[in-house]
Amino acid sequence: AAAAAAAAADDTTTAVAAANNTPLQINHAPRPRRHSEMVGGSLLQKVLLMGKSGAGKTSMRSIIFANYLARDTMRLGATIDVEHSHVRFLGNLVLNLWDCGGQEAFMENYFESQRDHIFRNVQVLIYVFDIESRELSKDIEYYASCLQAIRQNSKSAQIFCLVHKMDLIPEEQREQVFLQRERELQAIAKPLDLQVTCFKTSIWDETLYRAWSQMVYSLIPNRDSLQSQLDRLCAVCHADEVVLFERATFLVISNAVRAAHADVHRHEKVSNIIKQFKLSCSKTQAQFATMQVRNAHYSALIEGFTSTTYAMVIVSDPRVQPATTLINIEASRAHFESLIAQLI
């Protein structure tokens, strides 16, 4: 059997794979130095969400953090000035999200009278472009002004650009259109010595979850420690893959892979599907707890893991029974609970 037993001793947890009685040493890495604001024991990360009015900023925020369905975002109104919200992620990580209204009067105000207030102590800038904007030159002007303000006030901030509403572009043209826009945006940032990461997104498919998963993941301190422990768990379970999802948003936190898969968007597709299923459950006052899928090729288990995560385990080896996977998940639960608490 591939079952594992876990025991804690000092700062080291030892998991033993019963399949071969080989001890697996899991060591806690030192806690990272923090450069962000701590409030009530939580790590507060300032995230600016900017872009022209109608670009889709509030819609994507509502889908990811407020459990909106894509079709329900049509009733959302325009953001007036700046909407502040605190979003708790993985327990002690708090995203201090500033959703900045994109009307011209507000944008001009951000760069003039509110410049220091808006752009000081920013950890992440997310600039959203409507791919079919009729005022591209104005959009580019505002984007360039944002970069200059970030360089002046928060030079170490990470910068992401979302080329949004890509569903409006014919599928065969999307990659070409995106790459052209990506080159333009990165060229504007290069003279300022700023690195910009671009994503193509739409609220109607998994691309939105892929972008937000990677952006939020970049805010998790000491994430390499989490990755190494997940790799070990994947090996103990004899799994093809283990994926960790944040419990509330179902964004991907980390994954360990032992067998390659052709679909690079598979995690985000699962995020989208399970998020929709959870919403359906909530409408009937039911709570999503676990899901198992088995066929001739693999077994898949999605299980509540820690207080802030779900784990998905994919196994194609027919000799590994689902009950064994459940035992391994249970055996490692307390260790990962402690590990995640120490990341923040």
N, C-alpha and C positions, 0 to 999 in steps of 0.2 A: 504494500500500500504506500501511497505518497503522502500520508498524513504527517503533520508536523506538530510538535509540542513546543511551547514557548515558555521560558522562565526568565524572570528578571533578577539580576544580581548586580549591585552597584549601578554603574552607568552602562552596563552591557547586557543585551538580551540575546540568549542563545536559542535558536530554533533548530529543531532536529528533524530532518526528513526521514520518516520511518522507512522509506523505500530503500535507503542504503545506509542508515544510521550515521550519516556524515553530519557533524555539527556545523551549523551555520552561525558565524559570529556577526552580530549586528551591533555596531558601535555608534554611540551618539557623537555627532560632530560638535565642535565648539559653537556656541551661539554667535551669530554674526554681529558685527558692530552696526548700530542703527544710526542713520543720518536723518531720519524723518521724525516727525513730531509724535510723541507718545501721550495719549490722553486716556486716563483711567485704566492703564495697563494694556491699551490697544494701540497698534501702530497705525497712525493716520497718514494716508497717502493722498495728496491733492492731485486730482485728475481734471484737466480742462477738456470739455467737449465743445468744439467750436466749428463754425461753418455758416454759410449764408442761410437765411430763413428759407424753410422748405426743403433743405437738403436731406432731412430724415433723422436728425440727431435724437430728438425726443422719442420718435417711434422705436428706434433701435434700443434706446435705454429702457423703454417700457417693456419691450419683449424680453430682454435679458434679465432685468432686475425686478420687474413688477408683474411678471407672468401674463402679459398681454399676448393674445393671438395676433398674427400679422394683420388679419382682416379688421381687428378691433382698433388698430391704431388710426384708422381713418377718422375717428371721432375726436382725436386729440387736437387741441388748439395750438396756436403758435406760442412759443416761449417768450415771456415778457422779461426783458433784462436778464438777470441770472437766477436760475433755480438751483438751490443747494440741496443736496441729499447725502446722507451718510449710509453707505451700503456695507454691511458686515459680511466678510468673506473669510472662510476658514477660521471662524471664531474670533481671533484677535486682530485680523487685518481689516481695517476700515477704509473704504474708498470714499474720500471726501470729494464727491462728484459735483463739479460746477458745470451745469448745462447752460451755455451762454446763448441768449437769443441772437438771431442772425440778421435782424432788421438793420438797415444802414445806419440809423441814428445810434443804435446800441453799439454797433461795431466801431464806429468812429469814437464813441465815448470810451471803449475799452482801451484804445490805443493812445488816448489823450489824458483825460482827467483821472481814469481808473487804472492806468497802465501798471503802476507798481502793485496796486492791490490785487489785480487780476493775475498778473504773471509772476509774482514772487512766490518762492517755495513750491514750485510745481514739480511733481515727479513724472507726470505723463501728460503730454499734449496729444489729443486726438482731433484731427481736422477732417471734417466730412465734406466731400465734394459730390454734388449731384452731377452725374455723368452727362445729363442732358440740360445742364444749366444754360440759359440764354444770355447770361452775363458772366461768361468765363473770365474775361479780363478783370472784372471787378473781384471775382472769386480769387484769382491768382494774386491780385493786389493785397487783399486781406490776408491771404496765406503768407505772403512775404512779410507783411507787417507782424504777423504772429511770430514768425521765426526770429525776426529782429528783436522783438520784445522778450522772447524766451532766451535768446542768447545773452541779452543784457541782464535779465533777472534770475534765470534758472538754467544756466548753461548745461548742467548735468542731466536735465530732463530728457526722458525718452520721447521720441516724436513718432507718431503713427498717422498715416493718411489713409482714409477709407474712401475709395472710389466707389460711390454708392449708387443704388438703383440700376445695377448692371443687368437686371432682368429685362430692362427696356431696350437693350442692345441685342440684335440677332445673335444667336448662340455661336455661330461660326465666326463672328467678328469680335467677340468679347475679349479674347486673349490679346489680340493685336491692339484694340482700343485701349485696354488696360496698360499694356507695356509702354505704349506711347505716352500716356498720361503719367505713368510712373517715372519715366525718363525726365519729363518736364519738371515734375515736382522735386526730384532729387537734384536736378541741375540748379534749381533756385537755392537749395539748401547748401550746396557744396561750397560756394564762396564764404559762407558763414561758418564753415567747419562743423556742420551739424549733420548727423546721420538720421535719415528718414526711412522708415519701413512702411511699405504700401500694401494694402489688401484690396481686392475687389469684393464687394459685398452686395447683398440683397436681403430684404426681410423675408423673402419668399422661399429661401433655400438655406442649406447648411453653411454657406459662406459667412454669414453673420456670426455664427457660433465659433467658427474657426478663427476669425479675426479677434473676437473678444476673449477667447480662451488664451490666445498667445499674448495679447496685451496685458491681461490680468496676471497671467503666469509670470510675466517679467517683473511684477511687483513683489513676488514672494521671495523673502530673503532665504539664503542658504538652500535654494531649491535643489542643488546638486546632491545634498545629503538625502533628500526625499527620493530622488531618482535612483540612487545607488541601492537604497533599501527596497524599492519597488522591483528593481532588477533581481534582487535576491529572492523576493517573494515569488516572482514569476518562475524562477528556477526551481524553487522548492515545490511549487504546485505542478511542475512539469507542464506548464501552460504555454500556448502559442503567444499569448498576449495578456497583460493585465493593465487595465486602464482605471485611473482614479478620477472621479467626477466630484465637483463641489456640490454639496447636498441641495442648496436652495436654487442655484442657477443652472445646475447640471453642466457647467462649463468644464472642459477637460483641464485637469491640474497637471497630470503627469501620466506617462505610460511606459511600459516595459515590453519589448518585443523580442521573441525568440524565433519566430517564423514570419517571413516577409509576406505582405499582403498587397495586392495590386491597387486597391482603392485607398488613396491617400486621404479621402474625406470621410472615411468610415466612422471615425470618432464623433465628428460633428453631426453626421446623419443620426447616429444613436442619440446624441444629446437632444436633437430636435424631436425625434420620435418619442423619447421617454418624457421630455418636458410636456409635450402635448398630451401624453397618456396621463401624466400626473395631474394636469389641469382637468382632464375628463373625470378622473377619480374624485377630485376635490368638489366637483359639482354635485356629486352624489354622496357627499360627506364621508367618502372613503379615503384611506391613506395608502399611497403606494409604498410597498415594503420590499418585495423581491420579485424577480422574474427569472424563469429558466426556459431555455429553448434547446431542444435536442433533435438532431436528425442523423442521417447516416454518415455525415462528414465531420461534425463537431458538436460540442455542447457549449452553451453560453449561459453564464450566470451573472445576473446583476443583483447585488446584495447591499443593504445598508452596512457600511463598514465602520467608520468612526462617527462621532456625533456631528461631524461637518462634511462627511464624504460618503459616496457610494463607490463600490468597486465592481468592475466588470472583468470576468475571467473567461477567456476563450481557450478551450482544450480540444485538440483533434485526436489525441492519443486514446484509442478505445479502451485501453487498459486502465485509464484513470477514471474512476467513477465520480459522478457529481457529489456524492456524499463525502468523498475524500477531499474534494475542493472546498466544501463547506467547513470541514474540520480545520483545514489549513487557514481559511479566512478567520475562523473563530480564534484559532491559536495566535494569530498575529495581530488581532484587533487592538489589544491593549497597548502593544508596542507602538503601533502607528498612531494611536491616540496621543501617546506621550510625545512621539516624534513631531507630529504636526503642531502640537502646542508649543514645542520648543523652536519651531521655525520662525515664529513671529516675535 
